[in-house]
C-alpha cells in the first residue's frame, strides 16, 4: 500500500457538535503522521461542547482561541463570575455549553486549558487565526480582539496581508458572504474562510481542509451526509467590494 502523504488538516468552528466532529475525523481517516489544527469556537450553541473540548484537550492536536472561548474566559476572570460578561456569553450560545457540563470542576479545568490557547499559529506558509487580522496594523500591535473578532476590515482589504502566507480563518460563516452557498469555502485576498456554519440550520456543514492536497472533507451535522470535494470546486471567490457590514449580534 502506498503510504499516505503527510497532511495538515485545518478544522473550522465545531460549536459543540461532537458527533459531527467524530464523523468528520472518520471521513478524513487520519494517519499517524497527519497534523490537525482547530480554529477555535469548539463550544456554544451545539449540544456537546464539553465532549468536544475534552477530546481536543486530550488529543495531540493544536487549537487556537476563538471568540466563544474568549467570551467564556472573560466571564470568569480570576475564577470569579463577572456578571456582564457572563450574560453576554450565555446569550451567545453559552447556555448550551453550561448544559453540556454535568461537573463544574471539569468546566473549570477546561477553562484553564482555554486560557493557555494561542491566538494564532504560524506554520510558515500558513497562518491560522480564528477571525482574521487588522490590515492596517503589524502583527505585534494586534490583540486577541482583532484575531478573535475582526470581520469587515479584514475581509474588505484589497490586498493580502502576507506576501508569502495563506491565512485560514473560521468565525464568519461563509454563506453570509454574497453569492456563497451553504457549505462552500470563501476565498478572499490572501485568505480562506472555512467556517461553513455547522450549528446553523441553514447549513449544518462542518469542514476539514487538507491544505497540502487541496481536499475538503465535510459532514452535515443535521442530515449526516458526508462528502469530499477538491478545494477548487468547493471555493467561491469573494471580492472586497462585495463584503457588506454585518449586524454584530447575529454573528457572534
C-alpha positions as CSV (number, residue, x, y, z in Angstrom):
1,X,0.0,0.0,0.0
2,X,1.3,3.5,-0.8
3,X,2.0,5.4,2.3
4,X,-0.4,8.3,3.0
5,X,1.5,11.6,2.4
6,X,1.8,14.0,5.3
7,X,-1.3,16.1,5.6
8,X,-2.1,19.3,7.5
9,X,-5.8,19.3,8.3
10,X,-7.5,22.5,9.5
11,X,-10.9,22.2,11.0
12,X,-13.4,25.0,11.2
13,X,-15.8,26.1,14.0
14,X,-17.4,23.0,15.7
15,X,-19.7,24.8,18.1
16,X,-20.4,21.8,20.3
17,X,-21.2,19.2,17.6
18,X,-19.1,16.3,18.9
19,X,-20.8,13.6,16.9
20,X,-20.3,15.7,13.8
21,X,-16.6,16.1,14.6
22,X,-16.2,12.3,15.1
23,X,-17.9,11.6,11.8
24,X,-15.6,14.2,10.1
25,X,-12.5,12.6,11.5
26,X,-13.7,9.2,10.4
27,X,-14.2,10.6,6.9
28,X,-10.7,12.2,6.9
29,X,-9.2,8.8,8.0
30,X,-6.2,10.4,9.8
31,X,-2.8,8.8,9.5
32,X,-0.3,8.7,12.4
33,X,1.8,11.5,10.8
34,X,-1.1,13.8,10.0
35,X,-1.2,17.2,11.7
36,X,-4.6,18.6,12.8
37,X,-5.4,22.1,13.7
38,X,-8.6,23.6,15.2
39,X,-9.5,27.2,14.5
40,X,-11.4,27.7,17.8
41,X,-15.1,28.0,18.7
42,X,-15.2,24.5,19.9
43,X,-18.0,25.5,22.2
44,X,-21.5,27.1,22.4
45,X,-24.8,26.6,20.5
46,X,-24.4,22.9,19.9
47,X,-25.3,20.2,22.4
48,X,-21.9,18.6,23.2
49,X,-19.4,21.4,24.0
50,X,-17.9,19.6,27.0
51,X,-17.2,16.5,24.9
52,X,-15.6,18.5,22.1
53,X,-13.3,20.3,24.5
54,X,-12.3,17.2,26.3
55,X,-11.5,15.4,23.1
56,X,-9.3,18.3,21.7
57,X,-7.7,18.9,25.1
58,X,-6.7,15.3,25.5
59,X,-5.6,14.9,21.8
60,X,-2.2,15.7,20.4
61,X,-3.8,18.3,18.0
62,X,-3.3,22.0,18.2
63,X,-6.0,24.5,18.8
64,X,-6.2,28.3,18.7
65,X,-8.5,30.6,20.7
66,X,-11.9,31.5,19.3
67,X,-14.2,34.4,20.3
68,X,-16.5,32.0,22.0
69,X,-13.7,30.6,24.2
70,X,-12.7,34.2,24.9
71,X,-16.3,35.0,25.9
72,X,-16.2,32.2,28.4
73,X,-12.8,33.2,29.8
74,X,-14.0,36.8,30.3
75,X,-17.0,35.5,32.2
76,X,-14.7,34.1,34.9
77,X,-11.7,36.4,35.4
78,X,-9.6,35.2,38.3
79,X,-12.0,32.3,38.7
80,X,-14.8,34.7,39.8
81,X,-18.0,35.4,37.9
82,X,-18.1,38.7,36.1
83,X,-21.9,39.1,35.5
84,X,-21.9,41.5,32.5
85,X,-19.5,39.2,30.5
86,X,-21.4,36.1,31.7
87,X,-24.7,37.4,30.4
88,X,-23.1,38.2,27.1
89,X,-21.7,34.7,26.8
90,X,-24.9,33.0,27.9
91,X,-26.8,34.9,25.2
92,X,-24.3,34.0,22.6
93,X,-24.8,30.2,22.9
94,X,-23.2,29.7,26.3
95,X,-26.4,28.2,27.8
96,X,-25.9,25.1,25.6
97,X,-22.4,24.8,26.9
98,X,-23.4,25.0,30.5
99,X,-26.0,22.3,29.9
100,X,-23.3,20.0,28.5
101,X,-21.2,20.1,31.7
102,X,-22.5,17.9,34.5
103,X,-19.5,18.7,36.6
104,X,-18.5,22.3,37.4
105,X,-15.0,21.0,38.2
106,X,-14.5,19.8,34.7
107,X,-15.7,23.2,33.3
108,X,-13.1,25.0,35.4
109,X,-10.4,22.5,34.3
110,X,-11.4,23.2,30.7
111,X,-11.5,26.9,31.3
112,X,-7.8,26.8,32.5
113,X,-6.9,24.9,29.3
114,X,-8.6,27.5,27.2
115,X,-6.6,30.3,28.9
116,X,-3.5,28.5,27.6
117,X,-4.5,28.5,23.9
118,X,-2.5,30.6,21.4
119,X,-4.3,33.3,19.5
120,X,-2.7,32.3,16.2
121,X,-0.4,29.7,14.7
122,X,2.3,30.5,12.2
123,X,3.1,27.4,10.1
124,X,5.4,29.1,7.7
125,X,3.3,29.1,4.5
126,X,0.1,29.1,6.5
127,X,-1.1,31.4,9.2
128,X,-4.0,30.2,11.3
129,X,-6.2,32.6,13.2
130,X,-9.9,32.5,14.3
131,X,-11.2,35.7,12.7
132,X,-8.5,37.4,10.7
133,X,-6.1,40.3,11.1
134,X,-6.3,44.0,11.0
135,X,-4.9,45.0,7.6
136,X,-3.5,48.4,9.0
137,X,-1.6,47.0,12.0
138,X,1.6,45.0,12.3
139,X,1.1,41.7,14.0
140,X,2.9,42.7,17.2
141,X,0.4,45.6,17.7
142,X,-2.7,43.4,17.3
143,X,-4.6,41.7,20.2
144,X,-7.0,38.9,20.7
145,X,-9.8,41.4,19.9
146,X,-8.6,41.6,16.3
147,X,-7.6,37.9,16.0
148,X,-10.8,36.6,17.5
149,X,-13.4,39.2,16.4
150,X,-12.5,41.1,13.3
151,X,-14.7,40.9,10.2
152,X,-15.2,43.7,7.7
153,X,-11.8,45.4,8.0
154,X,-10.1,42.1,7.2
155,X,-12.5,40.9,4.5
156,X,-12.5,44.3,2.8
157,X,-8.7,44.5,2.4
158,X,-7.9,44.8,-1.3
159,X,-4.5,43.0,-1.0
160,X,-3.2,40.1,1.0
161,X,-1.8,40.8,4.5
162,X,1.1,38.4,3.9
163,X,3.1,38.2,0.7
164,X,4.0,34.5,1.3
165,X,1.5,33.1,3.7
166,X,-2.1,32.0,3.3
167,X,-4.4,33.0,6.2
168,X,-7.0,30.4,7.1
169,X,-9.9,31.5,9.3
170,X,-13.2,30.5,10.9
171,X,-15.5,32.9,12.7
172,X,-17.5,34.3,9.8
173,X,-20.0,31.8,8.4
174,X,-19.2,31.6,4.7
175,X,-22.8,31.7,3.4
176,X,-23.1,35.2,4.9
177,X,-20.8,36.4,2.1
178,X,-22.8,37.5,-1.1
179,X,-23.1,34.7,-3.6
180,X,-21.7,31.9,-1.3
181,X,-23.9,28.9,-0.9
182,X,-24.1,26.9,2.4
183,X,-21.1,24.6,2.7
184,X,-18.9,26.5,0.3
185,X,-15.4,27.8,1.2
186,X,-14.9,31.6,0.9
187,X,-11.7,32.8,-0.7
188,X,-10.5,36.4,-0.4
189,X,-7.3,38.3,-0.9
190,X,-4.8,36.0,0.7
191,X,-7.2,34.2,2.9
192,X,-9.6,31.2,3.0
193,X,-12.7,31.1,5.3
194,X,-13.8,27.6,6.4
195,X,-16.5,28.2,9.0
196,X,-19.3,26.7,7.0
197,X,-21.9,27.1,9.7
198,X,-22.1,23.7,11.5
199,X,-24.5,24.9,14.1
200,X,-26.7,26.9,11.7
201,X,-29.9,25.3,10.4
202,X,-29.4,26.9,7.0
203,X,-26.2,24.9,6.6
204,X,-25.1,22.2,9.1
205,X,-21.8,21.6,7.3
206,X,-18.7,21.1,9.4
207,X,-15.5,21.4,7.4
208,X,-12.0,19.9,7.5
209,X,-9.5,21.2,4.9
210,X,-6.5,19.1,3.8
211,X,-4.3,22.1,2.8
212,X,-1.5,20.1,1.3
213,X,-3.7,18.0,-1.1
214,X,-6.3,20.7,-1.7
215,X,-9.1,18.4,-0.4
216,X,-12.2,19.4,1.5
217,X,-14.0,17.0,3.9
218,X,-17.4,17.8,5.1
219,X,-20.1,16.3,7.4
220,X,-23.6,17.7,7.8
221,X,-24.5,17.5,11.5
222,X,-28.2,17.5,10.7
223,X,-28.6,15.3,7.7
224,X,-25.4,13.1,8.4
225,X,-24.3,13.4,4.8
226,X,-20.6,13.1,4.2
227,X,-18.8,14.5,1.2
228,X,-15.3,15.1,-0.1
229,X,-14.5,17.8,-2.6
230,X,-11.5,19.3,-4.3
231,X,-10.7,22.7,-2.9
232,X,-11.2,24.4,-6.3
233,X,-14.8,23.1,-6.7
234,X,-15.7,23.9,-3.1
235,X,-14.4,27.5,-3.2
236,X,-16.1,30.8,-4.1
237,X,-14.0,33.9,-4.7
238,X,-15.0,37.0,-2.7
239,X,-14.2,40.5,-3.9
240,X,-13.7,43.2,-1.2
241,X,-16.4,45.3,-2.8
242,X,-18.9,42.5,-2.2
243,X,-18.4,42.4,1.6
244,X,-21.3,44.1,3.4
245,X,-21.4,45.2,7.1
246,X,-23.0,42.5,9.3
247,X,-25.1,43.0,12.4
248,X,-22.7,42.0,15.2
249,X,-25.3,40.4,17.4
250,X,-26.3,37.9,14.7
251,X,-22.7,36.8,14.1
252,X,-21.0,36.3,17.4
